[in-house]
Amino acid sequence: MKKIIYSLALAIVIIGCATTQTKKEGTITTTNTSDTLRIANDSLEYEILIIEPGFNSWLATQRPRGFYEQFWLENRNIISVIEYNNRVLNSTQFDPNLYIQQIDYTRDVNYGYEVNYLLYNWFEFFEQRYNQKLR
């Protein structure tokens, strides 16, 4: 299974004492544990995992799902992913603690609305929280 992982944690270990909520919609499974968000779709062989303190509460204050069209989100995400991945590769110029690993995201794959919505918002959160400008 291909994985898209967004995290600023050094280790991808999920330990949580909070309540876990799992919601299944079609073939997409969304799991939300505290500040860890996981979305998986086995038929497309992708997984998105966001481990970021404060992301879920921040997300609740943003524009709701359905506000943006998927095409618009995909275009914004591809620009941000390219810049983010360039910064991962250039660790002498950019903080390697912020830009830990590349994001495997391509325009050729239809990740669906939910993944694009969360990825777009993660980039917005990342830019605001760490005072970065990707676009």
N, C-alpha and C positions, 0 to 999 in steps of 0.2 A: 504494500500500500504506500503510495506516495504521500508525503507529509509536507504540509505548509505549516511552519511553526513560527510564531511571533512571540518573542519573549525577551525580556531584559534580565531574566534570572540566569545565573551561571549554570545551574543544573536544572534539567527538565525533570524534576521530581515533584509529583503532585501529592502533597500532604495537606489534608484539610479536616478541620473539625466541624465545619459548617454543614448545613443541610445540602444535599445534592438533589437537583431537580433534573429529570430527564424527560424530554419531549420528543416524540417520534412523529414526523410528518412525512409520509410517503417513504422514500428511501433515505432521508436525511435524519440523522440523530443529533440532537443538541443536548449537551450535558453542561450544566452550570454548577460549579462547586466554588463557592466563595468568589475569589477573583480569578478563577480559572474557567475559561470558556472553550469547549471542544465541540466541533462540528465535523461529522464524518459522513461520507457517502461511499459505501463499498462498491456500488456499481460504477462510479467514476474513478474509484481508487484514489481518493484524496481525503485528507484530514487537515483541518485547521485547528490549531491549539494556541490559545492566547492566555499567557500567564503574566498578568500585569496588575499589581495592586492598584485599586481605584478605577480600573477600566469599566467595570460593570456599572458602578454608580455614575460615572461620567457619561456612559452611553445612554443612560436613562434620561439625561438632560438634553440629548441631541434630537435632531429632526427624526420623526418616526419612520419605520420601514414603509416603503411605498412612496416616500416623498421624492426620491430620485429615481430615474429610470435605470435599469440595469446597464444599458449601453453607456450612459454617462459615467456610472460608477466604474465600469471596466476601463474606460479611457483614462480616468483619473488614477486608477490603481496601477495601470501599466507604466505611467509616467513615474509614479512614486516608487514602484518596485525597481525600475531601472536605476534610478538615483540611489536608492537604498543599497542595492547590490553593488553599485560602483563604490560606495563608501565602505562596504564590507571588504572589498578587495584592496582598498587604499587605507590600510590601518595605520600608516605613518601620519597621514593627514587628518584622519577622523578617529574619534574615540572608539577603540575596539570593545570597550565595555557597553557601548550603545549599539554598535553595529556588529553583532555577534556572528550571525550566519546568514548566508544568502537565502532569499525567498524564491521558491520554485513556483512561479506564476507565469503563465504564457497566455497570449491572446487567443491561441488556437483551441483552448479548452473552455467549455461552458461550465463554470463553477456554480452557476445559479445565483439567484438574487441574494440569498442570505450570506454566502461567503463574500461576495463583492461588497455588500453593505457593511459587514463587520470589518473587512480589510480596510475599506475606505475610512471608517471611523477609527480604526486602530492607528492609521497613519495620522489622522487629525489629532488624536490623543497624544501620540508620540511627539509630534511637532510642538504641541502646546506645553506638554509636561517637561520636555527636555530642551526647549528653546532651539529647535532645529527647523530648517526650512528645506523641504524636499522638492517643492515645485517652484 
